[in-house]
Amino acid sequence: MSSSRRATPRRLVRPATVVGGLLLLLVVLALLAIPFLSAPGHAEAARVELSAAKDALDAGDTEAAVAAVERARDETDDLQGSVQGVGGDVWSWVPVAGGPVRDVRRLGNALDQLVGVAETGVRILPQVRGEESTLVDGGNVDIEVLESVIDDLRDVSTRLEDAQSELADVADSRPVVGDRLAEARDQAQGEVDPLADGLESIDPLLDHLPVVLGRDASRQYLVALLNPAEMLYSGGTPQTFVPVDIDRGRLSMGETVDLSTAPGAAQPRYWRKVKGNPFHRGQMKPALATIAPDWQVSGNELANAWRSLRGRRLAGVVVIDVVAISRLLDVSGPLEVPTLGTLTGDNLVEKLIGSYDDYPEPAQRKAVNRALAPVFVDRLLSGNDPVGTGRVLGEAADQRRFALFFRNPDEQAVFDDLGLSGRLSDTEHDYIGVFTQNKVPSKSDYWQRRTVSTDVTVREDGSARVRMDVEVHNDSPPYVQPVPDPHQGYFTRWNTLSIAPFLPTGATFESVAVDGEPLETSPRNFFGRYFVRPEVEFAPQARHTLTVTYDVPAAAVRDGDGLAYRLALDPQGMVDPQAVRVRVSFPRGYAVDDGLPTGWSTRGGRVATYDTEGLETVESYEILAHP
């Protein structure tokens, strides 16, 4: 028996319904997208306000900076309100259009973090800079304020990391908008990355700084002022000393002394030798403790010598030369010093170490030095402009005119990583480090002019033969004293120098000559570097040239089918920085690549040259050549 079943009518979706639904969806999406129209304007306005805040801070107008940051916050909040709400959530999942929307939201999040950084900055800046600073007052550091600032800096670091993460997710290109969002990303990264890198580099310092400033126990440091008119391999001779005690940030200065007023300083004596230091042999005068060119060695030797004199173990040593102090005055303002009058950044070097003829009595000069030292320490810790002071000291460290040594190895490692320890450049490739020592006590290094020229022939295996010429000119003026020139002392125009080129690790000397005459000398070892140090006498206006040839096993390294020549240069803290000329020849069949570092040039062949009239800072270079 058959049965029948009534079919259910089939419901068809009418085209009109589909079209209507799509139109409704588009209307909804359009309405949700309306806030996005204002996003670019808010972002640009926030950027302008942040730039205005920076300019105001540079001008010292904190109130204007705060107002600009507040306006940037308002613009950023409006931006975030327009892109992070329901509309943004919906649009972020729409095919094709969702990608740009997500990137806009990421850029908004990054901007939000940057404004947060600016808010923290304008809040803590008055604590650390200016006359109303609560961090530093009268040379004393408030440890509680310091630790609060450190916490704020760590919060800033976290915000910057979050901003970097948001920016990293922005695509290089999106439909419709192309690479416009990527350009905004790159611009933001140009602002964020240097800040993040800077905070990352000082993060280890933040752990140690309160301890260094005596939070847990009283500490004593020795501040030594260096005179570059009389050179040791490390830089100027330390001739004035100030012991400084720090207890929970409170600073007290001891008696300022020099080599004539510190009992025993001019007499040979024993103290604990830094292991491996070839410049410490038997009894020595504490005045010669800092011969070694590396301040990690010389600072340690000076601390040990001071302990032998005073019987107290130092926590560290701070050294700074007269040239660096002159640049510090550009930031902190002029000094009033007895006898010399007003000292500024423009006249300090000449008045202090370039005018010995004006002071026939050495006691007058020493009294001036002793008056200057505590004023410098007080100015250093005044807190009026810690940013400017820190910039000057960082530049002075790069010039090897300022260095710090700490007994605690962890603390020393932190300041070494920051480039503040005065350590020689560490390289197994080519290296230029030429240092002179004044062998007959005089102040004639004030007129020393030096040019170091190297001719480098790179071989296929990366090794190189190097010829180095060190030309020294004793550019001293006529002698003016009423007695014959004694060839030594404060007023002489003569100079006797020990000239010491230090080689890269693993390199060996082939020959040594002075003014073309071969010289028999035995190279010595300084922690893996060979050096020679012949003595040469210089009459007024005399010129002499030390020539050395040496082999470097790995002056260059393989770079695919090419060679990469690597060179590090260390200056000596001279009054007049040395000139440097370098000529590098690659093997035949090679050509120097384009895009050479600043100071380098090529004529398109296998030869590259470097030329500077004054090697001011520690430098390192890589020069590429390919077949």
C-alpha positions in Angstrom: 0.0 0.0 0.0 1.5 3.2 -1.0 1.5 6.2 1.2 1.8 9.8 0.2 3.7 12.6 2.1 3.1 16.2 1.7 6.2 18.0 0.7 7.3 21.0 2.8 7.5 24.1 0.7 11.2 25.2 0.2 12.1 28.7 1.5 14.2 30.6 -0.9 16.3 33.6 0.2 15.3 36.4 -2.0 18.1 38.5 -3.7 16.5 41.6 -2.2 16.9 40.2 1.3 20.6 39.4 0.7 21.2 42.9 -0.8 19.4 44.5 2.1 21.4 42.5 4.7 24.7 43.5 3.0 23.7 47.1 2.9 22.7 47.0 6.6 26.1 45.4 7.4 27.9 48.0 5.4 26.0 50.8 7.1 26.8 49.3 10.5 30.5 49.0 9.6 30.5 52.5 8.3 29.0 53.8 11.4 31.5 51.8 13.5 34.3 53.2 11.3 33.4 56.9 11.8 35.7 57.3 14.9 38.6 56.0 12.8 38.4 59.1 10.7 39.6 61.2 13.6 42.5 58.9 14.5 45.2 60.3 12.3 44.5 63.8 13.5 44.7 62.8 17.2 47.9 60.8 16.5 49.6 63.8 14.7 48.5 66.2 17.4 49.9 63.9 20.1 53.2 63.6 18.2 53.4 67.4 17.9 52.8 67.9 21.6 55.5 65.3 22.6 57.9 67.1 20.3 57.0 70.4 22.0 57.5 68.8 25.4 61.0 67.7 24.4 61.9 71.2 23.2 60.6 72.8 26.4 62.7 70.4 28.5 65.8 71.2 26.4 65.1 74.9 27.1 64.6 74.2 30.8 60.9 75.1 30.9 59.5 72.3 32.9 56.0 73.9 33.2 55.6 74.1 29.4 56.8 70.5 29.1 54.2 69.3 31.6 51.4 71.2 29.8 52.5 69.8 26.5 52.5 66.2 27.8 49.1 66.7 29.3 47.8 67.8 25.9 49.5 64.8 24.3 47.7 62.6 26.9 44.3 64.1 25.9 44.9 63.5 22.2 46.1 59.9 22.9 43.1 59.1 25.0 40.8 60.4 22.2 42.8 58.3 19.7 42.5 55.2 21.9 38.8 55.8 22.4 38.3 56.0 18.7 40.1 52.8 17.7 39.9 50.5 20.7 36.2 50.3 21.2 33.5 48.1 19.8 34.0 49.5 16.3 37.6 48.6 16.4 36.9 45.1 17.6 34.4 44.5 14.8 36.5 46.0 12.0 39.6 44.1 13.1 38.0 40.9 12.0 36.7 42.1 8.6 38.6 40.5 5.7 41.1 42.7 4.0 40.2 45.8 6.0 40.9 44.1 9.3 44.7 44.1 8.9 45.1 47.9 8.7 42.7 48.3 11.6 44.7 46.0 13.8 47.9 47.9 12.8 46.3 51.3 13.7 45.3 49.9 17.1 48.9 48.7 17.6 50.2 52.1 16.7 47.8 53.6 19.2 48.9 51.3 21.9 52.6 52.2 21.3 51.7 55.9 21.3 49.9 55.4 24.6 53.0 53.9 26.1 55.2 56.7 24.8 53.0 59.3 26.4 53.2 57.3 29.6 57.0 57.5 29.4 56.8 61.3 28.9 54.5 61.6 31.9 57.0 59.8 34.0 59.8 61.9 32.6 58.3 65.3 33.4 57.3 64.0 36.9 60.8 62.8 37.9 62.9 65.4 36.1 62.4 68.2 38.7 63.6 65.7 41.3 66.9 65.2 39.5 67.7 68.5 37.8 67.8 72.1 38.8 68.0 74.1 42.0 64.8 72.5 43.3 66.2 69.0 42.9 65.4 66.7 45.8 67.8 64.0 44.5 71.0 66.0 45.0 71.2 68.8 47.6 74.5 70.4 48.5 76.4 67.5 47.0 74.5 65.0 49.1 72.3 62.3 47.4 69.0 61.4 48.9 69.0 57.6 48.7 65.2 57.2 49.1 64.6 59.6 46.2 67.3 57.8 44.2 65.6 54.4 44.7 62.2 56.0 43.8 63.7 57.4 40.6 65.2 53.9 39.8 61.7 52.3 40.2 60.3 54.9 37.8 63.1 54.2 35.3 62.3 50.5 35.5 58.6 51.3 34.8 59.7 53.4 31.8 61.7 50.5 30.6 58.7 48.2 30.8 56.6 50.7 28.8 59.2 51.0 26.1 59.4 47.2 25.8 55.6 47.1 25.4 55.8 49.8 22.8 58.5 47.9 20.9 56.3 44.7 21.0 53.3 46.6 19.5 55.4 48.2 16.8 57.1 44.9 15.8 53.7 43.5 14.9 52.8 46.2 12.4 53.0 44.8 8.9 55.3 46.2 6.2 52.4 46.6 3.8 48.6 46.3 3.9 45.9 46.4 1.3 44.4 49.8 0.6 46.9 51.7 2.9 50.1 50.2 1.4 53.2 51.0 3.5 51.9 54.2 5.2 51.4 52.5 8.5 54.8 50.9 8.2 56.3 54.3 7.7 54.6 55.5 10.9 55.9 52.4 12.6 59.5 53.1 11.5 59.2 56.7 12.6 58.1 55.5 16.1 60.7 52.9 16.3 63.3 55.6 15.6 62.2 57.3 18.8 61.6 54.2 20.9 64.6 52.0 20.2 67.3 54.4 21.3 65.5 55.1 24.5 65.0 51.4 25.2 68.6 50.5 24.3 69.9 53.3 26.6 67.8 52.1 29.5 68.8 48.5 28.9 72.5 49.5 28.9 72.2 51.2 32.3 69.9 48.7 33.9 72.8 46.8 35.7 74.0 50.2 37.0 70.6 50.8 38.7 71.2 47.8 40.9 74.6 49.0 42.1 74.2 52.8 42.2 72.7 53.0 45.7 75.4 50.7 47.1 78.1 52.7 45.3 76.8 55.8 47.1 77.1 54.3 50.5 73.5 53.0 51.1 74.7 50.0 53.0 78.1 51.2 54.4 80.3 54.2 54.4 82.8 54.3 51.4 85.9 56.3 50.6 86.9 57.2 47.1 89.9 59.1 45.8 89.4 61.8 43.2 92.6 62.5 41.2 93.1 65.5 38.9 95.3 64.7 35.9 97.7 67.2 34.3 98.1 66.4 30.5 101.1 68.8 30.3 103.1 66.0 31.9 102.0 62.7 30.4 102.1 59.0 31.5 100.9 56.3 29.2 97.5 56.4 30.9 97.1 60.1 30.3 98.0 63.1 32.4 100.0 62.7 35.6 97.8 62.7 38.7 99.1 65.6 40.8 96.2 66.7 43.0 94.1 64.4 45.2 90.8 64.7 47.2 89.6 61.8 49.4 85.8 61.7 49.4 83.7 59.8 52.0 80.1 58.9 51.1 77.7 57.5 53.8 74.1 56.9 52.8 74.6 59.5 50.0 76.1 62.2 52.3 79.4 63.4 51.1 82.3 64.8 53.0 85.7 65.8 51.5 89.0 65.2 53.1 92.1 67.4 52.9 93.2 68.2 49.4 96.8 67.2 48.8 99.3 67.1 46.0 102.6 65.3 45.4 104.4 67.9 47.6 102.0 67.9 50.5 101.1 64.2 50.7 103.6 62.7 53.1 105.7 60.0 51.3 104.1 60.6 47.9 107.4 61.5 46.3 109.4 58.7 48.0 109.8 55.2 46.5 107.9 52.6 48.5 106.3 49.2 48.3 102.6 48.6 47.8 100.6 45.6 46.5 101.3 45.1 42.8 98.6 44.4 40.3 99.4 41.0 39.0 100.8 41.0 35.5 101.5 44.7 35.4 104.9 45.1 33.8 105.2 48.7 34.8 105.3 48.0 38.5 108.7 46.7 39.5 110.0 46.9 43.1 109.8 50.2 45.0 108.0 53.0 43.1 107.0 56.6 43.7 103.2 56.8 44.2 103.3 59.6 41.6 104.2 56.9 39.0 101.4 54.4 40.0 99.4 55.2 36.9 101.9 54.4 34.2 99.9 51.5 32.7 97.7 52.8 29.7 94.7 50.7 30.9 92.9 52.5 33.8 91.6 49.2 35.1 95.3 48.5 36.0 96.4 52.1 36.8 93.3 52.8 38.9 94.0 49.7 41.0 97.6 50.6 41.4 96.7 54.1 42.5 94.3 52.7 45.1 97.0 50.4 46.4 99.5 53.2 46.5 97.1 55.4 48.4 96.5 52.7 51.0 100.2 52.4 51.5 100.3 56.1 52.2 97.2 56.6 54.3 96.4 53.1 55.6 92.8 53.1 54.4 91.3 50.8 51.8 89.5 52.7 49.1 86.3 51.6 47.5 87.3 53.2 44.2 89.2 55.9 42.3 87.9 58.7 40.1 90.3 60.3 37.6 89.6 63.3 35.4 92.0 65.6 33.4 92.1 69.3 33.1 90.7 69.3 29.5 87.6 67.3 30.7 87.1 69.7 33.6 87.1 72.6 31.1 84.3 71.0 29.2 82.4 70.4 32.4 82.5 74.2 33.1 80.6 74.7 29.8 77.7 72.9 31.5 78.1 74.0 35.2 79.3 77.6 34.7 82.5 79.4 35.5 84.6 79.0 38.6 86.3 81.6 40.7 89.7 80.4 41.8 92.3 82.4 43.8 95.1 83.9 41.7 93.7 82.7 38.4 90.4 84.6 38.7 87.4 83.5 36.6 87.9 80.1 34.9 85.6 79.1 32.0 85.6 76.3 29.6 87.4 78.5 27.1 90.4 79.6 29.3 90.8 76.9 32.0 93.4 74.8 30.2 95.6 77.7 29.1 95.4 79.4 32.5 96.0 76.3 34.5 98.6 74.4 32.6 99.6 76.6 29.7 100.9 79.6 31.6 103.7 78.3 33.9 105.9 81.2 33.0 103.4 83.5 34.8 104.1 81.7 38.1 107.8 81.6 39.0 107.0 80.0 42.3 105.8 76.4 42.0 104.1 76.8 45.3 101.6 79.3 43.8 100.7 76.8 41.1 100.2 74.0 43.6 98.0 76.2 45.7 95.8 76.9 42.7 95.5 73.2 42.0 94.5 72.4 45.6 91.9 75.1 45.4 90.5 73.8 42.2 90.1 70.2 43.2 87.4 70.5 45.9 85.5 73.1 43.8 85.4 70.6 41.0 84.0 67.8 43.2 81.4 70.2 44.6 80.4 71.3 41.1 80.3 67.7 39.9 77.8 66.7 42.5 75.8 70.0 42.5 72.8 68.3 40.8 72.0 71.4 38.8 72.3 69.6 35.4 72.9 65.9 35.9 72.0 65.2 32.3 74.5 67.7 30.9 77.1 66.6 33.4 76.6 62.9 32.5 76.9 63.7 28.8 80.2 65.5 29.3 81.6 62.8 31.5 80.5 60.1 29.0 82.3 62.0 26.2 85.4 62.5 28.4 85.4 58.7 29.1 85.3 58.1 25.3 88.3 60.4 25.0 90.1 58.6 27.9 90.1 61.7 30.0 87.8 60.4 32.7 87.8 56.9 34.2 86.4 55.0 37.2 87.9 52.1 39.1 86.0 50.1 41.8 87.4 47.4 44.1 84.2 45.4 43.8 84.6 43.3 40.6 80.8 43.3 40.0 80.7 47.1 40.2 83.8 47.4 38.0 82.2 45.2 35.4 79.1 47.4 35.3 81.0 50.6 34.7 83.3 48.8 32.3 80.2 47.8 30.2 79.2 51.5 30.2 82.6 52.4 28.8 83.6 54.4 31.9 86.6 52.3 33.1 89.3 53.5 30.8 90.1 50.0 29.5 92.0 49.6 26.3 90.0 48.4 23.3 89.9 44.6 23.2 90.7 43.4 19.7 92.6 40.6 18.0 92.5 42.5 14.7 94.5 45.7 13.8 94.9 48.3 16.5 96.4 51.8 16.9 97.3 52.7 20.5 100.3 55.0 20.8 101.1 56.5 24.2 104.0 58.6 25.4 105.5 59.1 28.9 107.4 62.2 30.1 110.7 60.7 31.3 112.4 63.9 32.5 110.0 65.8 34.7 108.7 68.8 32.8 105.4 70.3 31.5 106.5 70.2 27.9 103.7 67.8 26.8 101.5 70.8 26.6 103.2 71.5 23.3 103.4 67.9 22.0 102.0 67.4 18.5 101.8 63.9 17.3 100.9 62.2 14.0 100.5 58.4 13.7 100.5 57.0 10.2 100.1 53.3 9.3 100.4 51.5 6.0 98.6 48.1 6.1 99.0 45.4 3.5 96.3 42.8 3.9 97.0 39.2 2.7 94.6 36.7 1.3 94.5 34.8 4.6 93.5 37.9 6.5 96.9 38.5 8.1 98.7 41.8 7.4 102.1 43.5 7.5 101.8 47.0 9.1 104.3 49.8 9.0 103.6 52.5 11.6 105.3 55.9 11.7 104.9 58.0 14.9 106.1 61.5 14.3 106.3 63.8 17.3 106.9 67.5 17.2 108.0 69.4 20.3 106.2 72.6 19.2 107.5 74.6 22.2 107.8 78.4 22.2 111.0 80.3 23.0 112.4 80.0 26.5 111.8 83.2 28.5 113.3 82.7 32.0 116.4 84.7 33.0 118.5 81.6 33.6 119.7 78.9 31.1 117.1 76.3 30.2 117.8 73.3 32.5 116.1 70.8 30.1 113.7 69.8 32.9 111.2 71.4 35.4 108.3 73.8 35.0 109.8 76.2 32.5 111.9 74.0 30.2 111.1 73.8 26.5 112.9 70.5 26.1 111.2 67.1 26.4 112.3 63.5 26.8 109.7 61.0 25.8 109.2 57.3 26.1 107.2 56.5 22.9 105.2 53.3 23.3 103.1 51.7 20.5 100.9 48.8 21.7 100.1 46.0 19.3 96.9 44.1 19.0 96.7 40.7 20.8 98.8 38.1 19.0 100.7 40.6 16.8 104.5 40.6 16.8 107.2 43.3 16.1 109.4 42.8 13.0 111.5 46.0 13.3 112.0 49.2 15.3 113.8 52.4 14.1 114.1 56.0 15.3 114.7 58.5 12.5 115.5 55.7 10.2 118.2 54.2 12.4 117.5 50.6 13.5 117.0 50.1 17.2 117.7 47.0 19.2 114.9 46.6 21.7 113.1 43.8 23.5 109.3 44.0 23.2 107.5 43.5 26.5 104.0 42.0 27.1 101.1 43.9 28.6 98.3 41.4 29.2 98.7 39.8 25.7 99.8 43.0 23.9 103.5 43.5 22.9 104.9 47.0 23.1 108.2 48.8 22.9 109.1 52.1 24.5 112.3 53.7 23.2 113.3 57.1 24.8 113.9 60.1 22.5 115.1 63.5 23.5 113.4 66.5 21.9 115.0 69.9 21.7 112.7 72.9 21.2 110.9 72.6 17.8 112.5 69.2 17.2 110.8 66.4 15.3 111.6 62.7 15.6 109.9 59.7 14.1 109.6 56.2 15.6 109.0 53.6 12.9 107.8 50.0 13.7 106.7 47.2 11.5 104.6 44.3 12.8 102.6 41.4 11.7 98.9 40.9 12.6 97.7 37.3 12.3 94.0 38.3 11.8 93.8 42.0 10.7 90.9 40.9 8.4 88.4 38.1 8.5 86.6 36.3 5.7 83.2 37.8 4.7 81.8 35.4 2.2 84.2 35.7 -0.7 85.5 39.0 0.6 87.7 40.3 3.4 86.6 42.5 6.3 89.5 44.6 7.7 88.9 45.6 11.3 90.6 48.4 13.2 90.3 49.8 16.7 91.9 53.1 17.8 92.5 54.4 21.4 93.5 58.0 21.9 95.7 59.3 24.6 94.4 62.3 26.6 96.7 64.9 25.1 96.1 68.7 25.2 96.3 68.6 21.4 94.8 65.2 20.2 97.0 63.2 17.8 96.4 63.1 14.1 96.0 59.7 12.5 96.5 58.5 8.9 95.7 54.9 7.8 96.2 53.4 4.4 94.8 49.8 3.8 95.7 47.8 0.7 93.7 44.7 0.0 95.1 41.8 -2.2 95.2 42.3 -5.9 91.8 41.5 -7.5 89.8 43.0 -4.6 87.9 46.2 -4.6 86.8 48.2 -1.6 83.0 48.2 -1.1 81.0 51.4 -1.1 79.4 52.8 2.0 82.6 53.5 3.9 82.5 54.8 7.5 82.9 58.5 8.2 86.5 59.5 7.8 87.3 56.8 5.2 87.6 57.2 1.5 88.6 55.2 -1.6 89.2 55.9 -5.3 87.4 52.8 -6.3 90.3 50.4 -6.2 91.7 48.0 -3.6 93.0 50.8 -1.3 91.0 52.6 1.5 92.3 55.5 3.5 91.4 57.1 6.8 92.4 60.6 7.9 91.7 62.7 11.0 93.5 65.7 12.3 92.5 64.8 15.9 91.7 61.4 17.3 89.3 62.6 20.0 87.5 59.4 21.0 87.8 55.6 21.0 86.9 54.3 17.6 86.4 51.0 15.7 85.9 50.4 12.0 85.3 47.6 9.5 86.3 48.0 5.9 84.9 45.5 3.4 86.5 44.5 0.1 85.3 41.8 -2.4 86.8 40.3 -5.6 
